Amino acid sequence: MVTENQQPDVNYLSLLTRYGIYVVFVALAVAFSLAIERFFTVENLLLILQQASPLGIAVVGMVFVLMVSAGQIGSVAAGFGEGNEFMVISTAVLGGTSLFGGKGNIFPGAIIGILLITTIMNGLAMINASPFIYTIVRGVIIFFAIALDSFQRKGELR
């Protein structure tokens, strides 16, 4: 019970952890709406959703991969997927996604990129190529894909 001179005992840290992200979003929305008159327009809200959606999709994808691998193996190593960044970038570039931004598609682009890189890596494995050659081949593929994309955009290398 709180008397007239006594302050209420509120643990603000527990409020932040319990309601965490909601408190932050509401505080940001109030701050922006006070600072800018026309913050809450349909275009702004759609832009925020458009920018937040890929992050949410990426998180869901990572959680799905970890859950599937944990279900198959029984545990997940701390370095799961480490070193695959170069492979992902090369498949995206081969599939037609521009590293300069603004264009790219999943069907058929990314699927074709995945099939091409997988076929090339399997071919290198079949001819017993050195594992060090794999990275070199992917680097050359990325170089030519970026050069082709650059020529298509401006007609010259950047």
C-alpha angles and dihedrals in degrees: 000000000000120000125204096269098035123092118227114257103242122165103210093187092061090050090052094049094044097048096017109146094030092057091049094049094047091047091050092047092050092047093050094044091052093046097044123036097209101041099121100063124136091246093053094048091048090049091052091050091046091054095043096048098073090051091052092047091050092051092048090049093051092048090049093051092048092048093049093047091046090051093051100040101025094236141037123231118230091239095050109154093004113153096022094104093093091051092051093048092049093050092048093049093046089049091060102263109145117231087207089065135239105082142057140110139205099220116077099345105063093034091054090048092052092048093048096049092044091050092049093047092047090049090052090050091050093054090047094241119179113269088236089063091062093069092045092051092048090048092052090048091051091047093054093043091052092045090051091048091049092050090049092051104042108358092243139070116261 
